[in-house]
Amino acid sequence: MIKTENKTDLKTLIQPRKLAKKEGELKYRWQVKDFERLDGLLFSNEGFIEVHLSGRQDNRNRCLVEAHIIADVVLQCQTSFEPIEYQVDASVLYCTVIKEEQIVDLDEEYEPLLVDDGQVDIKEVIEDELILSLPLIANKASKDLGIQMSYGELPKEAETKKNPFKVLENVNFNKK
């Protein structure tokens, strides 16, 4: 079962348990501008987000949904304030849970997918993953900025200077 959804004005509700039991697949293509929370983090809201979902059950009959997300977004460089193209290519393996208490029993490779009424708005779930996939600080490479930046490198003359704290190496501070 493959479905392609291009409508952006409707909520996208899926039934993950049904998808997993039928080993179904869903494909979505949304515009970046349709993700309100993501919009505030980007330089531009142009572009598309493609999502491929596939369902299955594991050896303990737990319902799994694997999401593969590909998106090209435009961030703002925090050094030059210019746009930076950034590609998100993420895969996430969700395991459905009905109660939050079940989350602690999940294996490490699974992300919990809370399904309390049998349905999930997958667009919101994908938006959460996209937000988590973005870098905290977007910067172009220093060679692309046209400026020389160094982190942690001292000039050669600093290496030859005496350390003023060297005299404190032999002082015993535990004397009473």
CYANA upper distance limits for C-alpha pairs under 8 A (distance plus 0.5 A):
  1 MET  CA     24 GLY  CA      5.80
  1 MET  CA     25 GLU  CA      6.15
  1 MET  CA     26 LEU  CA      7.74
  2 ILE  CA     24 GLY  CA      7.65
  2 ILE  CA     25 GLU  CA      5.64
  2 ILE  CA     26 LEU  CA      5.59
  2 ILE  CA     27 LYS  CA      7.13
  3 LYS  CA     25 GLU  CA      7.80
  3 LYS  CA     26 LEU  CA      5.53
  3 LYS  CA     27 LYS  CA      6.17
  3 LYS  CA     28 TYR  CA      8.13
  4 THR  CA     26 LEU  CA      7.18
  4 THR  CA     27 LYS  CA      5.39
  4 THR  CA     28 TYR  CA      5.75
  4 THR  CA     29 ARG  CA      7.78
  5 GLU  CA     27 LYS  CA      7.34
  5 GLU  CA     28 TYR  CA      5.45
  5 GLU  CA     29 ARG  CA      6.86
  5 GLU  CA     30 TRP  CA      8.46
  6 ASN  CA     28 TYR  CA      7.19
  6 ASN  CA     29 ARG  CA      6.23
  6 ASN  CA     30 TRP  CA      6.73
  7 LYS  CA     30 TRP  CA      8.20
  8 THR  CA     30 TRP  CA      7.07
  8 THR  CA     31 GLN  CA      8.17
  8 THR  CA     34 ASP  CA      7.01
 11 LYS  CA    121 ASP  CA      7.05
 11 LYS  CA    123 LYS  CA      7.82
 12 THR  CA    121 ASP  CA      5.79
 12 THR  CA    122 ILE  CA      6.42
 12 THR  CA    123 LYS  CA      6.46
 13 LEU  CA    119 GLN  CA      6.54
 13 LEU  CA    120 VAL  CA      5.82
 13 LEU  CA    121 ASP  CA      4.88
 13 LEU  CA    122 ILE  CA      6.60
 13 LEU  CA    123 LYS  CA      8.49
 14 ILE  CA     19 LEU  CA      8.49
 14 ILE  CA    119 GLN  CA      5.94
 14 ILE  CA    120 VAL  CA      5.95
 14 ILE  CA    121 ASP  CA      6.93
 14 ILE  CA    122 ILE  CA      7.01
 15 GLN  CA     19 LEU  CA      6.75
 15 GLN  CA    118 GLY  CA      6.36
 15 GLN  CA    119 GLN  CA      5.14
 15 GLN  CA    120 VAL  CA      6.97
 16 PRO  CA     20 ALA  CA      6.57
 16 PRO  CA     55 GLY  CA      7.78
 16 PRO  CA     63 CYS  CA      7.78
 16 PRO  CA     64 LEU  CA      8.18
 16 PRO  CA     65 VAL  CA      7.20
 16 PRO  CA     96 THR  CA      7.78
 16 PRO  CA    115 VAL  CA      8.41
 16 PRO  CA    118 GLY  CA      7.98
 16 PRO  CA    119 GLN  CA      7.35
 16 PRO  CA    120 VAL  CA      7.77
 17 ARG  CA     21 LYS  CA      6.63
 17 ARG  CA     63 CYS  CA      6.16
 17 ARG  CA     64 LEU  CA      8.36
 17 ARG  CA     96 THR  CA      7.89
 17 ARG  CA    118 GLY  CA      7.90
 18 LYS  CA     22 LYS  CA      6.65
 19 LEU  CA     23 GLU  CA      6.33
 19 LEU  CA     24 GLY  CA      5.51
 19 LEU  CA     25 GLU  CA      7.73
 19 LEU  CA     54 SER  CA      7.90
 19 LEU  CA     55 GLY  CA      5.63
 19 LEU  CA     56 ARG  CA      7.79
 19 LEU  CA     65 VAL  CA      8.18
 20 ALA  CA     24 GLY  CA      6.97
 20 ALA  CA     54 SER  CA      7.96
 20 ALA  CA     55 GLY  CA      4.32
 20 ALA  CA     56 ARG  CA      4.52
 20 ALA  CA     57 GLN  CA      6.27
 20 ALA  CA     63 CYS  CA      5.83
 20 ALA  CA     64 LEU  CA      6.41
 20 ALA  CA     65 VAL  CA      6.98
 21 LYS  CA     55 GLY  CA      7.71
 21 LYS  CA     56 ARG  CA      6.60
 21 LYS  CA     57 GLN  CA      7.04
 21 LYS  CA     63 CYS  CA      7.61
 22 LYS  CA     55 GLY  CA      7.90
 22 LYS  CA     56 ARG  CA      7.83
 23 GLU  CA     54 SER  CA      7.25
 23 GLU  CA     55 GLY  CA      5.27
 23 GLU  CA     56 ARG  CA      5.27
 23 GLU  CA     57 GLN  CA      8.30
 24 GLY  CA     54 SER  CA      6.25
 24 GLY  CA     55 GLY  CA      5.93
 24 GLY  CA     56 ARG  CA      8.08
 25 GLU  CA     52 HIS  CA      7.72
 25 GLU  CA     53 LEU  CA      5.95
 25 GLU  CA     54 SER  CA      4.87
 25 GLU  CA     55 GLY  CA      6.96
 26 LEU  CA     52 HIS  CA      6.40
 26 LEU  CA     53 LEU  CA      5.52
 26 LEU  CA     54 SER  CA      7.00
 27 LYS  CA     50 GLU  CA      7.94
 27 LYS  CA     51 VAL  CA      6.17
 27 LYS  CA     52 HIS  CA      5.08
 27 LYS  CA     53 LEU  CA      6.74
 28 TYR  CA     49 ILE  CA      8.49
 28 TYR  CA     50 GLU  CA      6.25
 28 TYR  CA     51 VAL  CA      5.63
 28 TYR  CA     52 HIS  CA      7.07
 29 ARG  CA     48 PHE  CA      7.18
 29 ARG  CA     49 ILE  CA      6.12
 29 ARG  CA     50 GLU  CA      5.04
 29 ARG  CA     51 VAL  CA      6.94
 30 TRP  CA     34 ASP  CA      7.54
 30 TRP  CA     48 PHE  CA      6.12
 30 TRP  CA     49 ILE  CA      5.69
 30 TRP  CA     50 GLU  CA      7.06
 31 GLN  CA     35 PHE  CA      8.26
 31 GLN  CA     46 GLU  CA      7.71
 31 GLN  CA     47 GLY  CA      6.43
 31 GLN  CA     48 PHE  CA      4.92
 31 GLN  CA     49 ILE  CA      6.56
 32 VAL  CA     38 LEU  CA      8.32
 32 VAL  CA     39 ASP  CA      7.86
 32 VAL  CA     45 ASN  CA      5.94
 32 VAL  CA     46 GLU  CA      6.36
 32 VAL  CA     47 GLY  CA      5.99
 32 VAL  CA     48 PHE  CA      5.82
 32 VAL  CA     49 ILE  CA      6.75
 32 VAL  CA     73 VAL  CA      8.18
 33 LYS  CA     39 ASP  CA      6.85
 33 LYS  CA     45 ASN  CA      5.32
 33 LYS  CA     46 GLU  CA      6.86
 33 LYS  CA     47 GLY  CA      8.32
 35 PHE  CA     39 ASP  CA      6.62
 35 PHE  CA    127 GLU  CA      7.22
 36 GLU  CA     40 GLY  CA      7.73
 37 ARG  CA     41 LEU  CA      8.10
 37 ARG  CA    127 GLU  CA      8.09
 38 LEU  CA     42 LEU  CA      7.35
 38 LEU  CA    127 GLU  CA      7.36
 38 LEU  CA    130 LEU  CA      8.09
 38 LEU  CA    131 ILE  CA      6.86
 39 ASP  CA     44 SER  CA      8.12
 39 ASP  CA     45 ASN  CA      6.38
 41 LEU  CA     75 LEU  CA      7.89
 42 LEU  CA     73 VAL  CA      7.73
 42 LEU  CA     74 VAL  CA      6.41
 42 LEU  CA     75 LEU  CA      5.28
 42 LEU  CA     76 GLN  CA      7.22
 43 PHE  CA     74 VAL  CA      5.98
 43 PHE  CA     75 LEU  CA      5.22
 43 PHE  CA     76 GLN  CA      5.59
 43 PHE  CA     83 PRO  CA      6.76
 44 SER  CA     73 VAL  CA      8.02
 44 SER  CA     74 VAL  CA      6.06
 44 SER  CA     75 LEU  CA      7.61
 45 ASN  CA     73 VAL  CA      7.97
 45 ASN  CA     74 VAL  CA      7.94
 46 GLU  CA     73 VAL  CA      7.80
 46 GLU  CA     74 VAL  CA      8.24
 47 GLY  CA     71 ALA  CA      8.19
 47 GLY  CA     72 ASP  CA      6.82
 47 GLY  CA     73 VAL  CA      6.95
 48 PHE  CA     71 ALA  CA      6.60
 48 PHE  CA     72 ASP  CA      7.22
 49 ILE  CA     69 ILE  CA      7.69
 49 ILE  CA     70 ILE  CA      6.44
 49 ILE  CA     71 ALA  CA      4.99
 49 ILE  CA     72 ASP  CA      7.64
 50 GLU  CA     69 ILE  CA      6.40
 50 GLU  CA     70 ILE  CA      5.75
 50 GLU  CA     71 ALA  CA      6.77
 51 VAL  CA     67 ALA  CA      7.16
 51 VAL  CA     68 HIS  CA      6.15
 51 VAL  CA     69 ILE  CA      5.16
 51 VAL  CA     70 ILE  CA      6.97
 52 HIS  CA     67 ALA  CA      6.23
 52 HIS  CA     68 HIS  CA      5.70
 52 HIS  CA     69 ILE  CA      7.20
 53 LEU  CA     65 VAL  CA      7.08
 53 LEU  CA     66 GLU  CA      6.07
 53 LEU  CA     67 ALA  CA      5.11
 53 LEU  CA     68 HIS  CA      7.04
 54 SER  CA     65 VAL  CA      6.15
 54 SER  CA     66 GLU  CA      5.79
 54 SER  CA     67 ALA  CA      7.24
 55 GLY  CA     63 CYS  CA      7.86
 55 GLY  CA     64 LEU  CA      6.15
 55 GLY  CA     65 VAL  CA      4.95
 55 GLY  CA     66 GLU  CA      6.81
 56 ARG  CA     63 CYS  CA      6.65
 56 ARG  CA     64 LEU  CA      5.80
 56 ARG  CA     65 VAL  CA      7.04
 57 GLN  CA     61 ASN  CA      5.68
 57 GLN  CA     62 ARG  CA      5.82
 57 GLN  CA     63 CYS  CA      5.20
 57 GLN  CA     64 LEU  CA      6.03
 58 ASP  CA     62 ARG  CA      6.00
 58 ASP  CA     63 CYS  CA      7.35
 58 ASP  CA     64 LEU  CA      7.48
 62 ARG  CA     95 CYS  CA      7.34
 62 ARG  CA     96 THR  CA      7.71
 63 CYS  CA     95 CYS  CA      6.30
 63 CYS  CA     96 THR  CA      6.19
 64 LEU  CA     93 LEU  CA      7.31
 64 LEU  CA     94 TYR  CA      6.00
 64 LEU  CA     95 CYS  CA      5.05
 64 LEU  CA     96 THR  CA      6.87
 65 VAL  CA     93 LEU  CA      6.43
 65 VAL  CA     94 TYR  CA      5.57
 65 VAL  CA     95 CYS  CA      6.95
 65 VAL  CA     96 THR  CA      8.34
 66 GLU  CA     91 SER  CA      7.57
 66 GLU  CA     92 VAL  CA      6.21
 66 GLU  CA     93 LEU  CA      4.88
 66 GLU  CA     94 TYR  CA      6.52
 67 ALA  CA     91 SER  CA      6.04
 67 ALA  CA     92 VAL  CA      5.74
 67 ALA  CA     93 LEU  CA      6.91
 67 ALA  CA     94 TYR  CA      8.33
 68 HIS  CA     89 ASP  CA      7.84
 68 HIS  CA     90 ALA  CA      6.26
 68 HIS  CA     91 SER  CA      4.87
 68 HIS  CA     92 VAL  CA      7.09
 69 ILE  CA     88 VAL  CA      7.59
 69 ILE  CA     89 ASP  CA      6.17
 69 ILE  CA     90 ALA  CA      5.67
 69 ILE  CA     91 SER  CA      6.73
 69 ILE  CA    126 ILE  CA      8.27
 70 ILE  CA     87 GLN  CA      7.77
 70 ILE  CA     88 VAL  CA      5.92
 70 ILE  CA     89 ASP  CA      5.13
 70 ILE  CA     90 ALA  CA      7.16
 71 ALA  CA     87 GLN  CA      6.24
 71 ALA  CA     88 VAL  CA      5.51
 71 ALA  CA     89 ASP  CA      7.23
 72 ASP  CA     85 GLU  CA      7.41
 72 ASP  CA     86 TYR  CA      6.32
 72 ASP  CA     87 GLN  CA      5.02
 72 ASP  CA     88 VAL  CA      6.79
 73 VAL  CA     85 GLU  CA      6.45
 73 VAL  CA     86 TYR  CA      5.85
 73 VAL  CA     87 GLN  CA      6.77
 73 VAL  CA     88 VAL  CA      8.20
 74 VAL  CA     83 PRO  CA      6.59
 74 VAL  CA     84 ILE  CA      5.94
 74 VAL  CA     85 GLU  CA      5.11
 74 VAL  CA     86 TYR  CA      6.43
 75 LEU  CA     83 PRO  CA      6.14
 75 LEU  CA     84 ILE  CA      5.59
 75 LEU  CA     85 GLU  CA      6.86
 75 LEU  CA     86 TYR  CA      7.28
 75 LEU  CA    138 ALA  CA      7.26
 76 GLN  CA     81 PHE  CA      6.05
 76 GLN  CA     82 GLU  CA      6.10
 76 GLN  CA     83 PRO  CA      5.17
 76 GLN  CA     84 ILE  CA      6.31
 76 GLN  CA    138 ALA  CA      6.98
 76 GLN  CA    139 ASN  CA      8.28
 77 CYS  CA     81 PHE  CA      5.24
 77 CYS  CA     82 GLU  CA      5.85
 77 CYS  CA     83 PRO  CA      6.53
 77 CYS  CA     84 ILE  CA      6.62
 77 CYS  CA    137 ILE  CA      8.36
 77 CYS  CA    138 ALA  CA      5.61
 77 CYS  CA    139 ASN  CA      5.11
 77 CYS  CA    140 LYS  CA      6.64
 78 GLN  CA    137 ILE  CA      7.15
 78 GLN  CA    138 ALA  CA      6.35
 78 GLN  CA    139 ASN  CA      6.11
 79 THR  CA    139 ASN  CA      6.71
 79 THR  CA    140 LYS  CA      8.19
 80 SER  CA    145 LEU  CA      7.69
 84 ILE  CA    138 ALA  CA      8.28
 84 ILE  CA    139 ASN  CA      8.32
 84 ILE  CA    140 LYS  CA      7.49
 88 VAL  CA    130 LEU  CA      7.98
 88 VAL  CA    133 SER  CA      7.23
 88 VAL  CA    134 LEU  CA      8.13
 90 ALA  CA    133 SER  CA      8.07
 92 VAL  CA    110 TYR  CA      8.37
 92 VAL  CA    111 GLU  CA      7.72
 93 LEU  CA    109 GLU  CA      7.69
 93 LEU  CA    110 TYR  CA      5.92
 93 LEU  CA    111 GLU  CA      6.56
 94 TYR  CA    110 TYR  CA      5.84
 94 TYR  CA    111 GLU  CA      5.10
 94 TYR  CA    112 PRO  CA      6.04
 94 TYR  CA    113 LEU  CA      6.20
 95 CYS  CA    106 LEU  CA      8.25
 95 CYS  CA    110 TYR  CA      6.27
 95 CYS  CA    111 GLU  CA      6.57
 95 CYS  CA    112 PRO  CA      5.72
 95 CYS  CA    113 LEU  CA      6.21
 96 THR  CA    112 PRO  CA      6.52
 96 THR  CA    113 LEU  CA      5.15
 96 THR  CA    114 LEU  CA      6.43
 96 THR  CA    115 VAL  CA      6.77
 97 VAL  CA    102 GLN  CA      6.60
 97 VAL  CA    103 ILE  CA      7.36
 97 VAL  CA    112 PRO  CA      6.91
 97 VAL  CA    113 LEU  CA      6.41
 97 VAL  CA    114 LEU  CA      5.51
 97 VAL  CA    115 VAL  CA      6.44
 97 VAL  CA    116 ASP  CA      8.29
 98 ILE  CA    102 GLN  CA      7.80
 98 ILE  CA    114 LEU  CA      6.27
 98 ILE  CA    115 VAL  CA      5.70
 98 ILE  CA    116 ASP  CA      5.54
 99 LYS  CA    103 ILE  CA      8.13
 99 LYS  CA    114 LEU  CA      7.49
 99 LYS  CA    115 VAL  CA      8.46
 99 LYS  CA    116 ASP  CA      7.51
100 GLU  CA    114 LEU  CA      7.72
101 GLU  CA    105 ASP  CA      8.49
102 GLN  CA    106 LEU  CA      7.52
103 ILE  CA    112 PRO  CA      6.66
106 LEU  CA    110 TYR  CA      7.02
106 LEU  CA    111 GLU  CA      8.48
106 LEU  CA    112 PRO  CA      8.03
114 LEU  CA    120 VAL  CA      8.38
115 VAL  CA    119 GLN  CA      6.52
115 VAL  CA    120 VAL  CA      6.68
121 ASP  CA    125 VAL  CA      7.25
122 ILE  CA    126 ILE  CA      6.61
123 LYS  CA    127 GLU  CA      6.60
124 GLU  CA    128 ASP  CA      6.77
125 VAL  CA    129 GLU  CA      6.97
126 ILE  CA    130 LEU  CA      6.66
127 GLU  CA    131 ILE  CA      6.73
128 ASP  CA    132 LEU  CA      6.81
129 GLU  CA    133 SER  CA      6.60
130 LEU  CA    134 LEU  CA      7.04
140 LYS  CA    144 ASP  CA      6.71
140 LYS  CA    145 LEU  CA      6.95
141 ALA  CA    145 LEU  CA      7.01
142 SER  CA    146 GLY  CA      7.14
142 SER  CA    147 ILE  CA      6.72
142 SER  CA    148 GLN  CA      6.95
142 SER  CA    149 MET  CA      6.73
143 LYS  CA    147 ILE  CA      7.25
143 LYS  CA    148 GLN  CA      7.80
154 LEU  CA    158 ALA  CA      6.75
154 LEU  CA    159 GLU  CA      7.62
155 PRO  CA    159 GLU  CA      7.59
156 LYS  CA    160 THR  CA      7.53
157 GLU  CA    161 LYS  CA      7.24
162 LYS  CA    166 LYS  CA      8.47
165 PHE  CA    169 GLU  CA      7.87
167 VAL  CA    171 VAL  CA      8.15
